[in-house]
């Protein structure tokens, strides 16, 4: 994986975490355990510190950055969807940031909350815990149900399992030239699926 030191600061990646080989980590980046960082993610700790705590995931094409003396933090079991941008903000424990959402400097997303896809959270906005947050500029529109929070937790568990799947089975290969007879399908434990998908 491309990992770069700057000004004497080297990213920290525990053995228990997985960073895709195309992701880029620069400088003051600290990952916890069971963290997943997906393809083409960019975590630039060249101004402020970036902290990804245990069990969190940073998916494909995400960008994390911040200003000097300003940490960008994803707390335990945080779930950052594809192409989201986090800049100098804090994502509290077990919160989800949807695809293409942007969270600006000084903003705080409360624990167990869900930020909708393509939402824009303004600088210094403080969003409450356990809420659905949508729009541009984003607003907390309602309290999440226990089923919605459980659905989010299940999705995050899938990414924690993906850490081990990648470490055990992901490797670069040459493509096949045709589909094999009786090609197998990926299989998942039904308990990790939302009720609507069972």
N, C-alpha and C positions, 0 to 999 in steps of 0.2 A: 504494500500500500504506500502511496506517496505521503510521507510524514516528514515535516520540515521543522528544524530548529531555527529560531530567530532570537537575537539578543540573549542567547544562552538558555532560552526556555524551550523544552522539548515536550511534545504531547505525551500524555500518559494513557496507555491502553492496557488494562489488565488482561491476563490470559483468558478470563471468563467472558470477555466481550468479543464482538466481531465487527470489523470494519471492512467493507468491500474494497477490493484492490483499486477501484477507480475513484473512491472518495479521497479527499485531500484534507489533512489535518496540519495546521500551522501554529507553532508556538505554544501559547498558554492555553492548552486544551486538556481538560481532565475528564476522563470517562470513568464511571463506576463499573460495577460488575453486571453481567448479563445485559449489556447495552448493545443494540444493533444500530449500525450506521450504514445506510444503503448506498447503491451506486450513484456516483457523481455528486454526492453531498460535499459541501465545502464548509469546513469549520475553521474560521480564520481568527486565531488568537494572537493577532499581531498588534492590536490596540488594547482591548479589554479581555479579561479571562472568560473562557467558555467552560461551563460545567454541565455535564450530563450525568445525572445520578443513577443509581442502580435500577435496572429493569426498564429503562426508558428506550425509546427507539426514535431515530432520525432517518426518515425515509428518503427515497431517491430524489436527487436534485435540490434538496433543502440547502439553504444558506443560513449560516449563523455567524454574526459579527457584532461588534459593539464599539463604543467610544472608549478612550483611555479612562482608567479607574472606574469602569462600569462593567460588572459581570453580566453575561448572558447565561441564564440558568434554566435547565429543564430538570425538575425534581423527580423523585422516584416514580416509576411507572408512567412517566409522561409519554405522550404518543403524538409524534409530529408527522403529519401527512405529507404526501408527495409535493415537492416544489414550494413548500412553505418557507417564509423568510422570517427569521427571528433576529431582531437587532436591539441589543442592550435591554432585553426584557426578562421577566421571570415567569415561567410556566410552573405553577404549583403542582403538588403531588396528584397523580392520577388524572390530570387534565389531558384533553385531546385538542390538537390544533388541526383543522381540516386542510385539505389540499388547496394550494395556492393562496392560503391566508397570509397576511402580513401583520406582524406584531411589532410595534415601534418602541423606541427607547423609553425606558422607565415604566412601561406598561406592566401590569401584573394580572395574570389570569388565575382566578381562584381554583382551589383544588376541586377535583371531580367535575369540572366544567367542560363543555364542548364548544369550541369555536368552529362555526360553520365554514364550509369551503368558500374560498375567495373573500372572506371577511377582511376588513381593514380595521385594526385596533390602533387608535391614535396614541401618540406619545403621552406617557404619564397616566393613561386610563387605568383605573383599578376595577377589575371585573369580579363580581362576587363568586363564591363557591357554589357548586351544584346547579349551575345555570347553563342554558343554551344561549350562545352569544353569536349574533349574526348581523350582517349588513356592512355598509360602508358610508359613514363611520359605524363601527359595530356597537350594538347595544345588547345588554342582557335582557332577553324578552320573556323568559319564564324559567321556573324551577324544573330541573330534570327529574324524571321518574326514577324509581329504583331499578326498573327494567332497563332504562336507557343507560344508567351508570353501569349496571351489570354487563350490558352489551359491549360497552367501551372496555371494561376490564377483560372480557373474553378476547377481544381483538388484540389487546396488549399482550396477553398471555401467548397468543399465536406468534407474535414477534419475539418473545422470549424463547419460545421453542425454536424459532427460525435461527437464532444465534447458534444453537447446537446443530441444527440441520446443515447450516452453512459450513461450520467447522468440520463436520464429518463427511459431507458429500459434495459440496460445491467445489468444482475445479474447472479450469479452462480446458476445452476439448475442441477438436475439429468437428464441424457439423456432419450429420448423416446426409447421404445423398437422396435417400428415400425413406418413407415411413416404414418402420418394422411391422411385420404382421402381429396382430394382437398387442399393439402398443399399450402399455399400462398407463393409468391415470394417477395423478397425485391423490393421496388419501388423507383425510383429516378426521380427528376424533369429533364425533357429532356434538359432544358436550361443549366444544369450543365454538359452536355456531349459534348465531342468534336464532331465537325461536322461529322467526319468519322464514328461515332458510332450512329448517328441519323437515 
